[in-house]
Amino acid sequence: MDGVFKHDITEIPIELTEYAELNEQFDTIRAGDEHFVVVNGKRDKLYGWGFNSFYQLASIDSFNVLRHPDVFFESSVDEGTIKLMECGKLSTCIVTGRHKNYFYNSKNGL
């Protein structure tokens, strides 16, 4: 079934090539059940891809599988750099250097 995202299990490591074309260095990667998030090297942008049906990647198109990373969070000078980012099963939590907290899921749709 070409073009259909499906659940699968791998017993060997696989290379994530989805963000190679972005021309950025990345610092941290996290994964939820069906989404991935990476922090860029400057720690001021989050890129996400995968399923977004619960708005765990913010307001980026929630009806399609995001097959390529897209910026869904950028910190401002007032917020400071991204200090912590974690993915839950269907959510993403972000803490910035100025202790501002963001939580993305279907309950708040930040």
C-alpha positions in Angstrom: 0.0 0.0 0.0 2.2 2.8 -1.3 1.7 6.2 0.4 -0.1 4.8 3.4 1.5 5.2 6.8 1.3 2.1 8.9 2.5 0.9 12.3 5.5 -1.3 12.2 8.2 -2.6 14.5 11.8 -2.8 13.6 14.4 -5.0 15.4 17.3 -3.0 14.0 18.1 0.7 14.1 17.0 2.7 11.2 18.3 6.1 10.0 15.8 9.0 10.2 16.3 10.8 6.9 13.2 13.0 7.1 15.0 16.1 8.3 18.3 15.7 6.3 17.1 18.3 3.7 16.5 21.0 6.2 20.1 22.3 6.3 20.1 22.6 10.1 22.0 20.9 12.9 19.8 19.2 15.4 20.3 18.8 19.1 17.6 16.6 20.5 15.0 14.2 19.2 11.9 12.9 21.0 9.1 10.6 19.9 5.5 10.1 21.0 3.5 7.1 19.9 3.1 8.4 16.4 5.0 11.7 16.1 8.6 12.9 16.2 10.0 16.2 17.4 13.5 17.6 16.9 15.2 20.7 18.4 17.5 22.6 16.1 21.1 23.4 17.2 20.3 27.0 18.2 17.6 25.6 20.4 15.0 28.1 19.1 12.9 26.0 16.8 11.0 22.7 17.0 10.3 20.6 13.9 7.7 17.9 14.0 6.3 15.2 11.8 4.1 12.1 12.0 0.5 11.8 13.0 -1.0 15.0 14.4 -4.6 13.9 15.0 -4.5 15.2 18.6 -2.7 18.5 17.7 0.5 17.2 19.4 2.3 19.2 16.7 0.2 22.3 17.3 -2.1 23.7 14.6 -0.2 22.2 11.7 -2.6 20.2 9.5 -4.2 17.7 11.8 -6.0 15.6 9.2 -2.9 14.4 7.3 0.2 12.5 8.3 3.1 15.0 8.2 5.7 13.1 6.2 8.3 15.9 6.4 9.4 18.0 9.4 7.7 21.4 9.7 8.4 24.1 12.2 5.6 24.1 14.8 7.2 26.2 17.6 9.7 29.0 17.5 10.9 30.7 20.8 11.2 34.5 20.9 13.9 36.5 22.6 11.5 37.1 25.5 11.0 33.4 26.0 14.6 32.3 25.7 15.9 29.1 24.2 14.2 25.8 24.4 15.5 24.1 27.6 13.3 21.0 27.6 11.0 19.3 25.2 9.3 16.0 25.8 6.7 14.0 23.9 3.9 12.1 25.5 1.8 9.5 23.8 -0.4 12.2 22.1 1.2 15.4 23.3 4.3 17.6 23.3 5.5 19.7 26.2 8.0 22.6 25.9 9.9 24.6 28.6 11.9 27.7 27.6 14.8 29.4 29.3 12.6 32.0 30.8 10.4 29.3 32.3 7.5 29.6 29.9 5.7 26.3 29.5 3.7 25.1 26.5 1.6 22.0 26.1 0.2 20.8 22.8 -2.7 18.4 22.5 -6.3 18.3 21.5 -7.5 19.7 24.8 -5.9 23.1 24.3 -4.7 23.2 20.7 -2.1 25.9 21.5 
